[in-house]
Amino acid sequence: MLHVLFTCVLITCLSRAHTDCVTYGDCDGLPCVSSTSAKPMSGEAGWSIVSDICPHLEGGKFCCDDHQIEVMKSSLSKADSLLSRCKAVQLNFRTLVCDMVCGPNQSDYLQIEKTEKHGDKTRATHLKYFLSTTYSDKVWKSTKRESKLICGNIFSSCSKNDLFGFIGNNRWTKLRTNYVIEDTPSPGIKHASHQHMKCGGETCTC
């Protein structure tokens, strides 16, 4: 009886300890480590950017603040220019980044691997991002047809490892991301329900 009671209390405590986010806020170009609940944007500019680049995020609360999403929009503009021929591919790539930075259930699929002190705060320097094989295949197959540059090369074929290896670790990115691609979620992991758009048209064949 005591064993059952202890188990129930432990499960209750663990469920309450679960938070939406593992990062929140900007610590000089890197995300601040923060086990917190997702929060709404505080200004009109933040809400406008969410509607523009992360329209799939619903519920009105996010694991990023107004400044973070402004920085993300600026960063995504570089990828947008490489994928400009195909709006659907552009949106698929944006979804990948939006869910990592702002997804309201970030802690389900994102883990912090390395951190460093930043004043009185701690910031993440290395992340582990768990993706389903199905979604990663869709992002890779659509993206590689539009631009090999986003895989870090122009003279050789773009493998899935090339794509996720380059976007996770390159000289333009302060934050290092280890993309873990798996058929079924690892224990304790729940993959993000990424929204994937189909492509059509002569210049947009995914």
Number of C-alpha atoms within 10 A of each C-alpha: 6 7 8 9 9 11 12 12 12 12 11 11 11 10 10 9 11 13 17 21 26 24 28 24 20 18 17 9 14 22 21 23 22 18 16 16 19 24 18 16 20 11 10 9 13 19 16 13 16 22 12 11 19 22 15 18 19 12 10 12 18 26 30 28 21 20 14 21 25 15 12 18 19 12 13 17 13 11 17 19 11 16 24 15 14 22 14 21 29 23 22 23 20 21 23 21 17 26 23 24 24 25 27 25 22 26 25 20 22 28 20 18 13 12 16 13 12 13 8 5 11 17 25 23 19 20 19 18 23 23 25 18 14 11 18 20 14 17 23 22 17 22 28 21 16 20 19 19 17 20 22 17 14 11 8 9 11 21 14 18 12 18 22 21 17 19 19 19 15 13 8 8 14 13 16 21 24 19 18 17 19 14 9 12 16 12 6 8 15 18 19 22 11 17 14 17 16 13 16 12 8 7 11 19 16 20
